[in-house]
Amino acid sequence: VGEHPKIANWVDSVHYNTDQRARAYLEMNCGHCHNPKGPAYTSGLLLNIDNTNLENLGICKSPVAAGKATGGRLVDIAPRDNEASILVYRMESDDPGIRMPEIGRSVLHVEGVALIRQWINEMQYPACTTR
C-alpha cells in the first residue's frame, strides 16, 4: 500500500499558501464526488487533490449540463474573476437544486467560500476567452 500525500490544513495561512489551502478545501468538501471514480465525474470537473489538469480543475471550462445552476456564468472557474465563476455561485446558493455540495449542507460555509473567492482572484492563469 502506497503512502498518501499530506493534505494542507485549509485554515492554516501561516504554513500553507492560498492554492494549497483551497485545493485541500475542495478535496475535503467536493472531491468525494468530483473525482474520476465519483458520481460527478461526468461533469468533467475533477476537484480531487491529485488532479493536475487545469481544464478538469475547472479553469476556463464550460459546464457540461448545469442549466440554471450556472447563474448565467460561462465557466466553472474564471481566473481572477470569482464573480464570473460557476463554482462560487453554486457554493453560495441556498437553492437545493443549485447549491454545492448538494448534501450535508444546511448553512453557507462563509469561510470556505471566502477562501475559494481568494484563490480564484489570485490565479495567474490567462483570462478565459469566450466565443
ABEGO torsion letter per residue (X at the ends): XBBBBBBBBAABAAABBAAAAAAAAAAAAAAAABBAABAAAAAGBBABAABABAAAAGBGBBBABAEAAAGGBABABBBGBAAABAAAAAAABABAAABOBABGBABBBAAAAAAAAAAAAABABBBBBBX
